[in-house]
Amino acid sequence: MSAARFHVVLVTPYGTIASGPRLLAAVLKRAGFSCDVIFFNRWINNGVRMPDRREIDILLDTIAARKPNLVGLSFGSPYLAWARWVLAEVRDRLGVPTVAGGIHPTLKPADLHGHADFVAVGEGEALLVELATALRDGGDPTDIAGLHVRQGLRTIENPVSPLIDDLDTLPFRDFGDEGKMTQYGRRVVPGDPLRRERWLRVHASRGCPFACAYCYNASLKKVYGAQGNRHRIHSVDWTIAEVCYLLKVLPAVRRITFDDDTFIFPQRWLDEFCRRWPEEVGLPFDILAHPQAVTESHLTQLRKVGLVGVQVGIQAASRAEAADLYERTGLDKTVAFAHACRDLGIDAVYDLILDNPQSGDADREELLDLLEQMPKPYRLFLYSLNIFPQTGIEDSLAAPPEAVEGRSMRSLRQFRLTLAWPRPAKESLFAALISLAGHRGVRYSWIRRAWASERLRRNPRPVVALAYGLGWFRLGVMALRMLWRGELTGYKIREYANPKRLLTQ
């Protein structure tokens, strides 16, 4: 059988950016194989639901129509039950070999033993090509690095493959209508779901120099052992070339987000990037930053060439909590970073994680102290603490198995924090006050009095209602700004504009 006749179908749930599957499709196509990608349902903020029987039947019919020789599923921990269901259906109804990959199979491969024929652990680009080649040629896949292979009642577990040192050897991610389809409930729509996307996420690096306990990068260090999870970067040439390719394929894009875990690059890389970006791309862009890694001089340099937004992780309610639970440092630089963003006209948003069962009033007071020092107005992205497998948080909280994502699936309903989620009255009050803290018209003296009020701690509904009202106002202002800039799409409205899931920010 020729490579072109060996057909792979990749399925990924609840996400249309899907950088991993898109890259794997590109790698397979470069090796001469044909490949389709099926996006199963879109992600809706705090509103992801598991499919019904009919939706799974439609998915299986769609896969079968592509006549695959190999079916691959790429997924995270909240979708473990979905993946097991689909793998069983493919095995029983199609009789096609299956491979499970992505962050959950990498961190917890045993969860897929007995469900998938093959489990991919670690970076899967070379692994998937080797597996497709072996299956096409009738070869033996049992010694492929990083592959767990089911043989009868036992599973062969091969050591993880070396990390890719030169990221520029990878192709650009596979965008465009060819070989793409999206299933929305019981409706299958051909073509790339991002064809009308206005705001696109890209990556200029892989890995992270930090090891925050809540992040998968710290977990991957355990997988790779002595290799660690090295921070590797694309060249400026490759980065700009991929963005230019994406803009040709997706001409509606008006803004770029560099979704690297931390936008940290050598100064010579930044110099070249800043010299070339305005002329060769010219679009506004956002970055994810760590206050210890991005200095005011970096912000000034990037602002001149199009930087408009920065997302910064604070995460913790106190310095002790940051160090002990999240293993994160740099809170002391956050205030200076916030002032620099304000002075440069950069829209900064700060991540916080609430609902930590170990947080006490002293931690909350310290968070209020920190926010009081930050220049208004500012925006917060509030997250609810979810426990993901193989993370430091799972160890620190001694979480029972049913509380860990994969079995819990809590993050599908409460990832970004919403005030509608049931929580103790005092915690609801605190979350509502934090959401109000960044508003220009809300005085910190009032927040302090409200937090100290025993009456409001017992009945926080007036403060929660105020937070809802200002939250809708802020969401409306953001929507108008996005509409003015040509960045607002119908999907963005459906994703966020739901009263029951209004984000607390």
N, C-alpha and C positions, 0 to 999 in steps of 0.2 A: 504494500500500500504506500502511495506517495504521501509526503507530509501534507500536501494541500488537501488530500482526501481524508486525512485524519482530522476529525472535527471535535473541538472542545467547546462546551457551553459552560460559562461561568455565571453563577447566580449570587447576588448580594442583596441583603435585606435592608429596607428602610434607610436608604441613602442614595443620592444620585451623583454626588461628587465621586465617591468610591475610587479614590486614587489608587489603592492597591489592585483591585480587579482590572482597572483600566490599564495600569502598567503591565500586569501579567498578560492581558490580551495583546498589548503591543509587542511584548517579548515573544510570545507564541507566533504572532504573525511574522515577525522578523526572522524566526527560525523556519518559516515556510508552512506552518500549520494554519488552518482556518479556525476562527474563534468568534463566538457570539457572547454578548453580555446581556443578561436579563436583570433589570433592577426591579426587585419585588417590593412594591409599595414605597411611598415617600415617607420621610420622617416628619412627624408633626409634633411640635413642642408639647411634651408631657401628655401626648394623646396617642401613643403607639399602642395598638391592640394586636393580639395574635389573630391570625386569619381563621376563617371557618373552613369547613370541609370543601365547599364549592370552590373557594379561592385556591386551595391546594390542588384540586383537580384541574383547574384552569392552568396553573403553573406547570403541572406535569404534562398536560396536553401541549403546552407551548414548548417545553423542553423536547418532548418526543417528536414534534414537527421539525425540529432542527436536526434530527437523526445524529445525535452525538456519539462519539466513541469514548468520551470521558466527560463526566460532569463534576465541576468543582464548585464548592460553596466557600465563600469568604465572609466571616462574621465575627462580631464581638460577643462578649459574655451574655448580655441580656437576651440574645437570640439563640441560645443553646437549644431550648425546647423546639423552636421552629426548625433549626438545622437537623436535629435528630428525626423529626417528622418527615422532612423532605428527603433525607437520605434513605429512610426506610421505604418511602414510596418509590424512589428511583430504583432501588434494589429490587423491590417486589414486582413493580409494574413494567420497568424498562429493562432490567437486567444489565445495566451499563455500569462500568467501574466508576467509583466516586472517590473524590479527594476532598478533605476538609482542611481549610487553611484560614489564616487571619490571626488576630491577637488571642482569641480564646483557645483555639487549637494549639497555638504556640505555648501558651502558659499552662494549659491543662489538657494535654493531648489524651490522657487516659479517659477523659469524658467522651471521647469520640471512638475509642477502641470498641470494636463490636458494632459500630454504627456506620463508619466509613471504611472503604477498602484501604484507603491510604490517608494518613494524617501528615500534613506538612508543618514542620516546626522550624520557625525562624524565617529568614529571608527566602522567598520562594521562587525568585526569578529563574535561577539555574535549575533548581529542583524540578519545577514544573516542565521545563523543556526536556530534561532527562527522563522524566516519567512518561511524557507523551511519546518520546522517541522509543523508549523500551516497550511500551504497549503497542505501538505501531509496528515495530520490527520483531515482535515476539521475543524480546529480550527479558532479562531478569532485573526487576526493579528493587530487589530486596537489599541491595547495597548502596542505594542512592543516599548521599549525605543529607541528614535532616528529615528523612522520610520514615514514618512508622508504617509498617506493612502488616496487614492482617493475613495470617496463614492458618486456616482452620481455627482452632481454639486458642492459638497463641499469637502474639504480636511481636514482630521484629522491630526494635527501636534503634535506628542508626543515629550516631552522634550528629549534632548540628553542623551545618556547613560553615566555612569561613565567611565572615562578613565581606560584603563587596567594598573593596578599597576605593576604586575609581568609579564614582557615580556617573561620570560622563560617558561610561560605556553603555549605559542604559538608554533605551529609546525614549522618545516623548510618549506621554500617556495617550491612550487611544480615545480620541474624541471624534465626534461626527456621527452621522446617521447610520453608516454601514455596520450591520451586525449588532445593533442596539435595539432594545425594546424595553418598555416599562409596563408592569402590571399594576394598575390602580384598582384595588378591590377585585372586581370581576371583569374589568375591562383591560385589554392589552393594546398598547399604543406603540406602533413601530417608530424607530428613530431615537436619536439622542434626547433624553429628557432635559438636557441643558441647552438645547438649541436656541432658546430665547433668554437664557440666563444673562443678567446684567452685572452680576458680582461674582467673580470666580476666585477660587482658592488654588494656590500653587505652592510648590515646595522648592527651596533652593538648597536644602540640606536634609540629612537623615541622622537621627539620634539626638542626644542632648548632653552637654557637659555637666548638667546638674542631675541630682538623683532624688527628687521629691517623692515622698513615700506614697502619695496618692496616684502617681503617674506610672503609666506602663513602661516608660523608659527605665525606671529603677527596676521593675520586674524583669525586663529583658536582660539586664546585667546578670541576673541569676541564670538565665537560659544560656547565655554565651560564655559564662565562666571567665576564664583568663582573658578571653577576647574583649570582655566588657560589652559596652554598647557604644562604641566610639562615635563621636560626633564627626560626621563626614560632610563635605560640602561640594556642590556642583561649582564648576567654573562660572564666571560671569557670562562667558560666551554661550555655554549650554543653557543657563537660566534665561537669558534674554531670547535666545533662539526658540526655546519651548514656549515662552509667552507669546512671541510673534506667531508661531504656528497655531496656538490656541485661538488667537484673535482672528486668524483667517478662517478657522473652522467654526468659531462661535463669534460672529461679528457683532452680536448685540452687547457683548461685554463692555461695561463702562468703568469698572473699578476692579482692582486686583487686591487680594489679601495674601500675603506671604504667611502660610499656615505652619511654618517651621515652629517647633516647640519653643525655641528661643531664637530670635533674630540676632545671632552673634557670629561675626565674620572678621577675618583679619582686616586691618586698616587698608591694606593694598586692594583687597577685594571690594571694600566699600568705596574706595576712591574710583576704581574702574566702573563700578556699578553706577555711581552718581554722575560720572562723566557721560555714560552711554544711555542711561534710562530715558532722559527727557527727549533725546533725538530719535531713538529707535523704538520706544514704546509710547511714552508721553502720557500715560494714564495715571490718575491718582491711585495710591496704594496704602495699605495698612500692614502693620506688623504685630507679632506677639513678642513681648519684651520682658526681661527681668531687670529690675532696677540696678542690680550689680553688674549687668553685662552691657547695658546700653547707657552711655553717658550723655550729658547735655551736648557735648560737641558732636556726638553721633546724631542726636536728634536734630541739631541745627543743620548739619550736612544733609541729612535725608529730607528734612522739611523743604529745602530749596529745590529739590528735584521731584517732589510730588507726594511726600508722606503726609497723610491727612488724619490717620487714626492709629492709636496704639492700645493694645489690650495687655494689661499688666496683672500678674497674679499676686495678690496679697494673701489670700486664702484663709489666714488664721485670725482668730480673735485676739491673740496676744503673742508676744515674742516667745513665751514659754511654750504655748501651744504650737507655734510654728516650728520650733526646734524639736519638741518632743514627739508630736504626732505626725506632722507633715514633713519633718526633716528639711525645712526650708529656712533660708536666711535672707537678709537684705531688707527687713522691715524698716531699719533705721534710715535707709536711702529713699524710701517711698515718698515721703513728703517733699524732699528736694526734687525728685523726679516729677511729681505732680505740678510743682511750681514751674519747672522748666517747660512742661507740656503746655501749661496755661499761657506762659509768656510767648511761646512760639506759635500759638494758635492751633495746636494739635488736639484733636478730639481724643481724650484718654478715657478708657473704661477700665474699671478695676474689679478683679474677680475676688469674691469672698465665698467661703464654704461655711454654711450654718448647719444646724441640727446635729452638732457633735455632742454625743451624750456625756462626754467628759468635760465640756466647758462649764465653768462656773461664773458667778457674778463678777469675780475679779477679772476673768478673761474678757467678759463683755464690756466692763468698764474701760479696760485698756484699748479695746477696739474703738469705743466712743472717743477716747482721748486722741487716738491716731486720726480718725476721720475729722475731728474738730480742727486739726492742724492743716488739713488739705484745703486748697483754694476752691471755692464754689464758683459756678456749679460743676459738679462732676457726676459721672454715671457709674453705677455699680451693676455687675452681673452677679447675682446671688445664686449660689448652687446649694443643693441639699446634699449632705454627706451620704454618698453611696459607697459600699464596700466592694471593691473589685478583687478578683482572685489574685493571689501571689503578690499582693502589695504589702508595704510596711504597715498600712492602716489595718489590714486584716489581722496582722500579728499584734499590733498595739492594742486593738480593741478586743482581742481574743474572740473574734466573731464566730458564732455558730454557723455551720454550713448553710442553713436555710436563710441566713441574713446576707450571704455573699452572692453577688450577681452571677447569674447562671442558673441558680435555683430561686433567687429572690425576684428578679425582674422589676424591682422597685424603681429603677432609674427610667423605665419606660413611662412612668406616671409622675415621677418627682425627681427630675434631674436639675433643670433650672428651677429655683425655688418659687413656689406659688403660695400665697396666703390661704388658699382654699384647702390646702393639705391639713389633715387633722394633726394638731400638735398641742402640747400643754399651753394654757393661756399665757403664761409668762413668756414662753418662747415665741408665741404669735405676736405678742406686744413688741418684743425685741426685734423680730424680723421686720415688722411694720415700721418701727422707728429707724432702723438702718436704711430701709428703702427711702425714707423721707429725708435722711441726713444730707444728701447731696443737692437738694432743691434750694435754689437761691432764696426763696421767701420763707424757709423754715429755720428758725433760730435754734442754735444748739442749747440755749438756756431752756427753751421749751422741751426739747428732747430729753434733757437731763431731768426736768421736773416730771415729765410723763413716765420716764423709766423708774423714777423713785416712788411713783404713786401706787400705793397698795390697791387702791380701787381699780386702776387700769390693769394692774397685774392680774386681778381676778376677772375683769371684764374688759378685754382690749378692743371690743368691737368698734367703738368710735374712732380709734386710731387706725384700725384695719380699714375702715371705710374711707378715711382720709387718704390712706396710702393707695387704695384702689383708685380713688378719684384722680389723684395726681399721677398715678401710673398710667391711666388712660390718656391724660393730657400729654404726658411725655411721649407716649407711644404715638399719639397723633402728630405731635411736632416732628418726631423722627420720620414718620411716614410722609409728611409733606416735604421734608428735606430730601428724602430719597426720590420722591416723585419729581421734584424740581431738578434733581441731578440726573434723572433718567434711570434710576437704579431700582425702582419699585416694580415688582411683578405680582401677578395674581397669586402665585404660589406663596410669596412672602406674606401676603395678607392672610391666606388660609392657614399658614403655618403658625402665626402668632396672634391673630385677632380673634380670640375666643374668650368670653368673659370668665369661664370656669378655669381657664389655663393662663390668665393674665400673668405675665412675668413680673416678679418683684424686682425692680431695678431702679 
